[in-house]
Amino acid sequence: MARPTSPARTAVGPDDYRATLDGLFRRRRFGLRPGLEVIRGLLVALDHPEKRFPAIHVTGSKGKGSVAAMAQSILTAHGLRTALYTSPHLVSYRERMQIDGRRIGPGDVVAGIARIDRIARELEEAGTIPHAPTFFEVTTALALAWFARSRVDAAVVEVGVGGRLDATNVLNAKVGVLTTVELEHTEILGDTLGAIAREKAGILHRGMTGLLGELPTEARAVAESEARDRGVPLWHLGSEVVVDGRELSADGQRFSVRVPGRTFERLELPLHGRFQPGNAALAVGAVVRFLGATGRAIDDGRVRAGLAGVRWPARLERVGRRPELVYDVAHTPESARLVAQSLGEMFPLADPAASAVVYGSLRGKHVDRIFDALAPLARTVVLVPIRSERGLPVAELRSFAVGRFPRVVVARSAAEGVRLARAATSADGFTLVVGSDYLVGELLREAHGGSDEPDLSDPGVGGRPPGPDPPTEPEGRR
């Protein structure tokens, strides 16, 4: 039988595409507004695209993007037409929704958003929805409708923020994955690990199976309680799902993954980082449970091929050699700590005096603790501005850097910052570019000759609660 194909693409000019995104990105003023009323209204009007394919749903404070990308790659290797929905993007808005590695076309974006805008206006005028949809609600509806029209066999969907009230929590999900829990977005999710775990565990529903990563004790107890209340059987990383025999290589790492009744030997992953084998194990476990729930068999060779072929940019990505240049989007203290540990593995002989860190950040980050984690790596830090209204001025960054790094350099742009850092890096060291999706995205855009898209990494996600607007533009996932 011939494979289903996507609907014919609509040809649009770059001006139409840019105008559509300009209008969409203006919705960022809505900020983070959790809730399902608006997305459900849109999906009813779109004839319930979310019900027309089974899914793996992934949430967590870290690792959710990596787990989603790996699971999608493994499912595609099994011959399934598999969609992937992630956020934020680094260069192109179209990165957020893909099928078997192919991004949505500009014509589909223009036509899809025009249809959703028209539906939203009608629903708002009729009082069916309480307000216009946010950026993330429009984007989620666009992705789910495109997946359904393209007749995908499966989708792997990453949560925006939290889980229970995230706009993605409408899926026909067979498996839910909760990777990690940290104190994040506390103004939205709660100010304790238990409260945040409860929100994230909200993606678990009766009839699903679930996987938990390595969670703090308080968070694990809450997630397990939520799963029991809904009859969701769990596998745990480190218990039912185990990583064995990890070995490093120049191009990544290899390891084995054990799940109940099965072992996948010497899997190769072209991603660096001590945290990635655990993410891979969660992805493998999720695919095992998904294929079982949909009546399909898992194949060792296809698991191996899927992991070997995964691509996930700006996660300890080596983008230059002699001296080494590494990009990463770590923007929390824990992420920075893991990056520092992983770089110690990648470059065990690196000399901090010969290395440099390029750093730029949005406001609201724990820069002092991030610098505490990064300072042992390098004697030189180059501070750069972020092209966003929420960028933290380099003067404020400098106040955190002084006393932690012996040499503090201020650059006028990200590109200049990389040039200065590379000049300060010798063959015995490395340059690390880290701190924000915005920073890496700006460098990637310039490396590819610019972009015809709005220069903004993440215009915000979520639905809308009552009361004043909370902060906008969360970023980042490993």
C-alpha positions in Angstrom: 0.0 0.0 0.0 1.3 3.5 -0.9 2.2 5.7 2.0 -0.1 8.6 2.7 1.2 11.9 1.6 0.7 15.5 2.9 -1.8 17.7 1.2 -0.5 19.6 -1.8 1.5 22.6 -0.6 0.2 26.1 -1.3 2.8 28.4 -2.9 3.3 31.7 -1.1 5.8 34.4 -1.4 8.2 35.4 1.3 6.2 38.6 2.0 3.0 36.6 2.7 4.9 34.3 5.0 6.7 37.1 6.9 3.4 39.0 7.3 1.7 35.9 8.7 4.5 35.4 11.3 4.6 39.1 12.2 0.9 38.9 13.0 1.3 35.7 14.9 4.3 36.9 16.9 2.4 40.0 18.1 0.3 37.6 20.1 3.3 37.2 22.5 1.7 40.1 24.5 -0.7 37.5 25.8 2.1 35.9 27.8 1.7 32.7 29.7 -1.9 31.9 30.2 -2.5 28.3 31.1 -5.9 26.8 30.3 -7.7 24.4 27.9 -10.9 26.3 27.1 -9.6 28.1 24.1 -7.6 25.3 22.5 -10.5 22.9 23.0 -12.8 25.4 21.2 -10.4 25.7 18.3 -10.0 21.9 18.0 -13.8 21.3 18.0 -14.1 23.8 15.1 -11.2 22.1 13.3 -13.0 18.7 13.6 -10.9 17.3 16.4 -7.5 16.7 14.7 -6.0 15.7 18.0 -8.1 12.6 18.0 -6.9 11.3 14.6 -3.5 9.9 15.6 -2.0 8.3 18.7 0.7 10.2 20.5 3.6 10.2 23.0 3.3 13.2 25.3 6.5 14.5 27.0 6.9 17.0 29.8 9.7 17.9 32.3 11.9 20.6 33.5 14.8 19.4 31.4 15.3 16.8 28.7 11.8 16.8 27.2 13.0 18.1 23.9 15.8 15.5 23.6 13.4 12.7 24.6 10.8 13.8 22.1 13.4 14.1 19.2 14.8 10.6 20.0 11.4 9.0 20.3 10.3 10.5 17.0 13.5 9.3 15.3 13.0 5.7 16.6 9.4 5.6 15.5 10.3 6.9 12.0 13.0 4.2 11.8 10.2 1.7 12.4 8.5 2.9 9.3 5.8 5.0 11.0 4.9 8.4 9.6 5.8 10.3 12.7 5.1 13.9 13.7 7.2 15.9 16.1 6.0 19.1 17.9 8.6 21.0 20.0 9.3 24.5 21.3 11.0 26.9 21.3 12.7 27.2 17.9 16.2 28.4 17.3 16.1 29.8 13.7 12.9 29.0 11.9 9.3 28.9 13.3 8.8 25.9 11.1 11.3 23.9 13.3 8.4 23.5 15.8 6.4 21.0 13.7 7.9 18.3 11.6 7.0 15.0 10.0 9.8 12.5 9.6 12.3 15.3 9.8 10.5 17.5 7.2 9.3 20.9 8.5 5.9 22.3 7.7 6.0 24.3 4.5 5.5 28.1 4.4 2.3 27.7 2.5 0.9 25.4 5.1 1.8 27.9 7.8 0.1 30.8 6.0 -3.1 28.9 5.0 -3.3 27.2 8.4 -2.9 30.3 10.5 -5.4 32.2 8.3 -8.0 29.5 8.9 -7.4 29.4 12.6 -7.6 33.2 12.8 -10.9 33.2 11.0 -12.2 30.4 13.3 -11.0 32.2 16.4 -12.7 35.5 15.5 -16.0 33.6 14.9 -15.7 31.7 18.2 -14.9 34.9 20.1 -17.8 36.8 18.6 -20.1 34.0 19.5 -18.8 33.8 23.0 -17.7 30.2 22.6 -14.1 31.1 23.7 -13.4 33.9 26.3 -10.5 35.6 24.4 -8.4 35.4 21.4 -5.9 32.5 21.3 -2.3 33.0 22.4 0.7 32.4 20.2 1.1 28.9 21.6 -2.6 28.0 21.2 -2.5 29.0 17.6 0.7 27.2 17.0 -0.5 24.0 18.7 -3.8 24.1 16.7 -1.8 24.6 13.5 0.5 21.6 14.3 -2.3 19.2 15.2 -4.4 20.1 12.2 -1.4 19.7 9.9 -0.5 16.3 11.4 -4.1 15.1 11.0 -4.3 16.3 7.4 -1.0 14.6 6.7 -2.4 11.3 8.1 0.5 10.6 10.5 0.7 7.3 12.2 2.0 8.7 15.4 3.0 12.0 17.0 5.5 12.9 19.7 4.5 16.1 21.4 6.5 18.2 23.8 4.6 20.2 26.5 5.1 24.0 26.5 5.0 24.7 30.2 3.8 22.4 33.0 1.3 19.8 31.7 -2.1 19.8 33.3 -3.2 23.1 31.7 -0.8 23.2 28.8 -2.5 23.6 25.4 -1.0 20.3 24.3 -2.9 18.4 27.0 -5.7 17.4 24.6 -4.0 14.5 22.8 -5.0 10.9 22.2 -1.8 10.0 24.1 -0.9 6.4 24.7 2.3 7.2 26.7 3.2 10.1 28.9 6.8 10.9 29.9 7.9 13.1 32.9 11.6 13.6 32.6 12.7 15.8 35.5 11.2 18.3 38.0 13.0 21.5 39.1 11.8 24.8 40.6 10.8 26.6 37.4 8.0 28.9 36.3 7.0 29.0 39.9 4.6 31.9 39.3 2.6 29.6 37.0 3.2 26.0 38.4 3.7 26.6 42.1 6.6 27.2 44.4 7.4 23.6 45.6 8.7 20.6 43.8 5.5 18.7 44.7 3.3 21.4 43.3 5.3 21.5 40.0 5.2 17.7 39.8 1.5 17.7 40.2 1.1 20.1 37.3 3.5 18.0 35.1 1.8 14.7 36.0 -1.4 16.2 34.7 -0.5 14.8 31.3 -1.2 11.3 32.7 -4.7 10.1 32.0 -6.5 6.8 32.5 -5.8 4.3 29.7 -2.2 5.5 29.3 1.1 4.2 30.5 3.8 6.4 31.8 7.6 6.8 32.4 9.3 8.9 35.1 12.9 10.1 34.9 15.1 10.6 38.0 12.9 12.9 40.1 13.6 14.4 43.5 11.9 12.5 46.3 9.1 15.0 46.9 8.3 15.2 43.2 8.5 11.5 42.6 6.0 10.8 45.4 3.5 13.3 44.0 3.9 12.0 40.4 3.4 8.4 41.6 0.3 9.4 43.6 -1.2 11.1 40.6 -0.5 8.1 38.4 -2.1 5.7 40.9 -5.2 7.9 41.2 -5.6 7.6 37.4 -4.6 4.0 37.0 -1.5 4.8 35.0 1.2 2.1 35.3 4.7 3.6 35.5 8.2 2.6 34.5 11.0 4.5 36.3 14.4 5.4 35.0 16.9 3.5 37.2 14.4 0.8 38.0 12.4 -0.7 35.2 14.4 1.3 32.6 18.2 1.1 33.1 21.2 2.4 31.3 24.3 0.2 31.3 27.9 0.1 29.9 28.2 3.8 28.9 31.2 4.6 26.7 32.3 7.9 25.2 33.4 8.4 21.6 34.6 11.4 19.6 31.2 11.6 17.9 28.9 10.9 20.9 28.5 7.9 23.2 27.3 4.3 23.3 25.4 2.4 26.0 22.8 -0.3 26.5 19.2 0.1 27.6 17.3 -2.4 29.6 13.5 -2.4 29.9 11.3 -5.2 31.3 11.9 -8.3 29.2 14.2 -6.7 26.8 17.8 -5.3 26.4 19.0 -3.1 23.6 22.7 -3.6 23.4 25.4 -1.0 22.5 23.2 1.7 21.2 25.1 4.6 19.6 23.9 8.2 20.1 25.5 11.1 18.2 24.8 13.5 21.1 27.2 14.5 23.9 26.3 15.0 27.6 26.1 12.8 30.7 22.4 13.4 30.8 21.6 12.1 27.2 21.8 8.3 27.9 19.0 8.7 30.5 17.0 10.7 28.0 17.6 8.1 25.4 16.5 5.3 27.8 13.2 7.2 28.4 12.7 7.6 24.7 13.3 3.9 24.1 11.0 2.9 27.0 8.3 5.3 25.6 8.5 3.7 22.1 8.4 0.2 23.6 5.2 1.0 25.4 3.7 3.0 22.5 4.3 0.2 20.0 2.8 -2.3 22.4 -0.2 -0.1 22.9 -0.8 0.2 19.2 -0.2 -3.4 18.3 3.2 -3.1 16.7 6.5 -4.9 17.3 9.7 -3.2 18.3 12.9 -4.1 16.4 16.4 -3.8 17.9 17.9 -2.7 14.6 15.4 0.0 14.1 15.9 1.3 17.6 19.6 1.4 16.9 19.1 3.2 13.6 16.7 5.7 15.1 19.0 6.7 17.9 22.1 6.8 15.6 20.2 9.2 13.2 18.8 11.6 15.8 19.7 15.3 15.4 19.1 17.9 18.1 21.0 21.1 17.6 22.6 23.3 20.3 22.8 20.6 22.9 26.5 20.4 23.6 26.9 20.6 19.8 30.4 20.8 18.5 30.3 23.4 15.8 34.0 24.2 15.4 37.3 22.4 15.8 40.9 23.5 16.5 40.1 25.0 19.0 36.8 23.4 19.9 33.6 25.5 19.7 30.5 24.2 21.5 26.9 25.6 21.5 24.4 24.8 24.3 21.1 26.4 25.4 21.5 25.7 29.1 19.9 28.6 31.0 19.3 27.2 34.6 21.8 26.5 37.3 21.2 22.7 37.1 21.6 22.7 33.3 24.8 24.7 33.6 26.1 22.2 36.2 25.4 19.3 33.8 27.0 21.1 30.9 30.1 21.7 33.0 30.3 18.0 34.0 29.8 16.9 30.4 32.5 19.2 29.1 34.8 17.8 31.6 34.2 14.4 30.0 34.4 15.7 26.5 37.6 17.6 27.0 39.3 16.1 30.1 42.7 17.7 29.3 41.3 21.2 28.6 43.1 24.0 30.3 40.8 26.7 31.9 43.4 29.3 31.2 43.1 28.4 27.5 39.3 28.3 27.4 36.5 30.9 27.2 32.8 31.1 27.8 30.4 33.3 25.8 27.3 34.1 27.8 24.1 36.1 27.2 20.9 35.8 29.1 17.3 36.9 29.5 16.2 38.6 32.7 14.9 36.4 35.5 17.7 33.9 35.4 19.9 32.9 38.3 23.0 34.2 36.7 25.1 34.0 39.9 24.5 30.3 40.3 24.9 29.7 36.6 28.3 31.4 36.7 29.3 29.4 39.8 28.8 26.3 37.7 30.6 27.6 34.6 33.5 29.5 36.3 35.7 26.3 36.8 35.6 25.8 33.0 37.4 29.0 31.9 39.3 32.0 33.0 37.7 34.2 30.4 34.0 35.1 30.1 32.7 37.2 27.2 29.4 38.8 27.9 27.1 39.6 25.1 23.7 41.4 24.7 20.6 39.4 23.8 18.4 40.9 21.0 15.2 40.9 23.0 13.3 43.4 25.1 13.9 40.9 28.0 17.6 40.6 27.5 19.7 41.2 30.6 22.0 44.2 30.0 25.7 43.3 29.9 26.4 45.8 32.7 24.2 43.6 35.0 25.9 40.4 33.7 29.3 42.0 34.5 28.3 42.5 38.1 27.8 38.7 38.4 30.9 37.8 36.5 33.4 40.0 38.3 35.0 37.9 41.1 34.0 34.6 39.5 36.0 34.9 36.3 39.5 36.4 36.3 39.0 38.0 32.9 35.6 39.6 32.0 35.2 40.9 28.4 32.1 42.8 27.1 31.1 42.5 23.5 28.7 44.6 21.4 27.0 41.5 19.7 26.9 37.8 19.9 29.0 37.5 16.7 31.7 39.8 18.1 31.6 37.9 21.4 32.4 34.6 19.6 35.2 36.3 17.7 36.8 37.7 20.9 36.4 34.4 22.7 37.9 32.4 19.9 40.9 34.8 19.9 41.3 34.0 23.6 41.1 30.2 23.2 44.1 28.2 22.4 44.5 24.6 21.1 44.5 23.3 24.7 41.1 24.8 25.5 37.6 25.3 24.1 35.0 28.0 23.6 31.5 27.4 25.1 28.6 29.5 23.9 25.8 29.2 26.4 23.0 31.0 28.2 19.9 31.3 26.0 18.1 30.0 23.0 18.1 33.6 21.8 21.9 33.7 21.8 22.4 30.5 19.9 19.6 31.2 17.6 21.1 34.6 16.6 24.5 32.9 15.9 22.8 30.2 13.8 20.8 32.6 11.8 23.9 34.6 11.0 25.8 31.4 10.1 23.1 30.6 7.6 23.0 34.0 6.0 20.1 35.4 8.0 16.4 34.6 8.0 13.2 36.1 6.6 11.5 35.3 9.9 11.0 37.6 12.9 14.1 37.7 15.0 12.5 36.2 18.1 13.3 32.8 19.7 10.1 32.2 21.7 7.1 34.5 21.7 5.5 32.7 24.7 3.4 29.7 25.4 0.3 28.6 27.3 -3.3 29.6 27.8 -4.8 32.4 29.9 -5.6 32.4 33.6 -7.6 35.2 35.3 -5.7 38.1 36.7 -2.7 40.1 35.5 -0.4 38.8 32.9 2.5 36.7 34.2 5.9 36.9 32.6 6.3 35.9 28.9 8.8 34.0 26.9 10.0 30.9 28.7 12.9 29.3 26.9 14.9 26.2 26.6 14.7 22.4 26.9 17.4 19.9 26.7 
